[in-house]
Amino acid sequence: MNEVTFPQNYNEEVKQSYSRLIFVPIILSVMFYLESYKTILQSLVFQAIVIYAVLSLAIFFFLKLRPNDLIIFRKLSFIVLDVGIISITMAVLNENAYLFLFLYLWIIMGYGIRFGLRYLDFSLLVSLIGFGYLVTNNTFFTEHWQVSSGALNIIIILSLFFRILIKRLEYKNELIIKTADAKGKFLANMSHEIRTPLNAILGFIKILNESEKDTKRLEYFSIIKESGESLLSIINDILDFSKIDSHKLSLEERVFETKKPFEASYLLFKEAADKKGISLKFEYKSEIPQYMVSDETRLKQVVINLLSNAIKFTSKNGVIILSVSYKKHEDTLCISVKDNGIGISKVVQESIFNAFEQADTSTTRKFGGTGLGLSISSAIISLMGSKLEVKSVVGSYTKFFFELSFEYPSKEVLCELQMPLETSSVEQMQGKVLVVEDNQFNQKLMCIHLEEYGLEYEIANNGAEAVEMFKTFTYDIILMDENMPIMNGKVATKIIREYEREKSLKATPIVAQSANALNEDILSFLDAGMDDAIAKPIDEEVLYMTLYKYLQKD
């Protein structure tokens, strides 16, 4: 079944439709209060209100049933109906009509705010026609032309003034959108420029580390690796903050083993805690269900941030406890990280989850960090429907904690997860790979990995070379970089896909390997015709599993 997509401002149209259905009985109530029952029933106004109610209901049902049809006509029709019913009503109310004059401005300004300048202009035009009808049919306004001209001037002047304000707001909004786009492009370029060399650095350090025996060199390699990973963590924090700032941070919910992200986070910091002389404890209650539905990656990111801070601010002989428990009667998972470190003052606690906030300016100098970790963690937990909180006493302890509503996976998914695997080992891959990469160091690194996997490969230095090689030779998969000179990866992919269609060829899997790690970038790769995407720096396990997905032996 296809998902229904609604047009822009659809919700505003629905709200206005509900308002009209409420508006009719209100007008009738005022009329019956001001005039006699018999007079009302015989009046033109009563007939107009009945017609208005019927047409409003008709357009309301049309709006619900056909939301994407006659959008402009619907809005213009409602403007005519609204102004028409107000003008006809006021025409028979004599001197009491001045009570409703503000409704002209309400209609003009309301449509201007909701739908833009062209609807404000149309509302003003129709209101002037309606006001003309009012003046010629209401004896009070006909006899008191000073009142009529004054009301007309107020309607015109305020409408034009409001038009200027909306125009300025639209200009400011366009400026904000352009600025946000420029910032997004800058972050994507920054991510690419830093991640590309970092991919080679981390990749080669890992290879050197595996073959090195000298303990001193191993120590140096470890320092380089940790420094590179620290830089990567800072880049990821900046990108995540950008997503939060532009409301683009989203969750990818799936089923996973409940214990896994917490245990992995604990093991990640166990060695660092031991080196610092800190006792890191992991408390996990046995009654917690084995599987849950949430965003495992984001949940792990939060726990890692909290543990990282705890280790950073806890001295030697300190104690840190990662605790995970379960409130069965509430179906709630309770997570906390508690340390007996330096603590946080009451004043700082009030702003600790704000971006770039740390206890004081000396904190960054002494302990490092961007000041984004807690802000990002708070935003993630908020997306999960909860709240990240803190309790702390200076010089005594700090405890960060949150609760998550436990979502169970379906029985069908559980059965699939609990089925035994048919084989315990992964078969060797086979096939020929076209590596499209302009950076020679990353080319060399990829060649080393592919040789380890027993795969054939050829190198293209840019998209144009890749297209020509694809037309000449046959490949089982293409690893396509994005930012390259002469021709980028998306353009090359589109040309390859078009060539396959022209020649009726089977589609060759194309996997993006890009330092542009924002979600919208990855989606744009898929839209260009790519089948998958790997972010740089490339995780060797992710690379292997991606290649195995397409090149496993039958």
Stockholm file with secondary structure:
# STOCKHOLM 1.0

chainA/1-554         MNEVTFPQNYNEEVKQSYSRLIFVPIILSVMFYLESYKTILQSLVFQAIVIYAVLSLAIFFFLKLRPNDLIIFRKLSFIVLDVGIISITMAVLNENAYLFLFLYLWIIMGYGIRFGLRYLDFSLLVSLIGFGYLVTNNTFFTEHWQVSSGALNIIIILSLFFRILIKRLEYKNELIIKTADAKGKFLANMSHEIRTPLNAILGFIKILNESEKDTKRLEYFSIIKESGESLLSIINDILDFSKIDSHKLSLEERVFETKKPFEASYLLFKEAADKKGISLKFEYKSEIPQYMVSDETRLKQVVINLLSNAIKFTSKNGVIILSVSYKKHEDTLCISVKDNGIGISKVVQESIFNAFEQADTSTTRKFGGTGLGLSISSAIISLMGSKLEVKSVVGSYTKFFFELSFEYPSKEVLCELQMPLETSSVEQMQGKVLVVEDNQFNQKLMCIHLEEYGLEYEIANNGAEAVEMFKTFTYDIILMDENMPIMNGKVATKIIREYEREKSLKATPIVAQSANALNEDILSFLDAGMDDAIAKPIDEEVLYMTLYKYLQKD
#=GR chainA/1-554 SS CCCCCCCTTHHHHHHHHHHHHHHHHHHHHHHHHHSCHHHHHHSHHHHHHHHHHHHHHHHHHHHHHCTTSSHHHHHHHHHHHHHHHHHHHHHTSGGGGGGGTHHHHHHHHHHHHHHCHHHHHHHHHHHHHHHHHHHHHCHHHHHCHHHHHHHHHHHHHHHHHHHHHHHHHHHHHHHHHHHHHHHHHHHHHHHHHHHHHHHHHHHHHHHHHHHCCCHHHHHHHHHHHHHHHHHHHHHHHHHHHHHHHTTCCCCCCEEEETHHHHHHHHHHHHHHHHHHTCEEEEEECTTSCSEEEECHHHHHHHHHHHHHHHHHTCCTTCEEEEEEEEETTTTEEEEEEEECSSCCCHHHHTTTTSTTCCSSHHHHHHHCCCSCHHHHHHHHHHHTTCCCEEEEETTTEEEEEEEEECCCCCHHHHHHHHSCCSCSSCCCBCCEEEEECSCHHHHHHHHHHHHHTTCEEEEESSHHHHHHHHHHSCCSEEEEESSCSSSCHHHHHHHHHHHHHHTTCCCCCEEEEESCCSHHHHHHHHHTTCSEEEESSCCHHHHHHHHHHHHBCC
#=GC SS_cons         CCCCCCCTTHHHHHHHHHHHHHHHHHHHHHHHHHSCHHHHHHSHHHHHHHHHHHHHHHHHHHHHHCTTSSHHHHHHHHHHHHHHHHHHHHHTSGGGGGGGTHHHHHHHHHHHHHHCHHHHHHHHHHHHHHHHHHHHHCHHHHHCHHHHHHHHHHHHHHHHHHHHHHHHHHHHHHHHHHHHHHHHHHHHHHHHHHHHHHHHHHHHHHHHHHHCCCHHHHHHHHHHHHHHHHHHHHHHHHHHHHHHHTTCCCCCCEEEETHHHHHHHHHHHHHHHHHHTCEEEEEECTTSCSEEEECHHHHHHHHHHHHHHHHHTCCTTCEEEEEEEEETTTTEEEEEEEECSSCCCHHHHTTTTSTTCCSSHHHHHHHCCCSCHHHHHHHHHHHTTCCCEEEEETTTEEEEEEEEECCCCCHHHHHHHHSCCSCSSCCCBCCEEEEECSCHHHHHHHHHHHHHTTCEEEEESSHHHHHHHHHHSCCSEEEEESSCSSSCHHHHHHHHHHHHHHTTCCCCCEEEEESCCSHHHHHHHHHTTCSEEEESSCCHHHHHHHHHHHHBCC
//
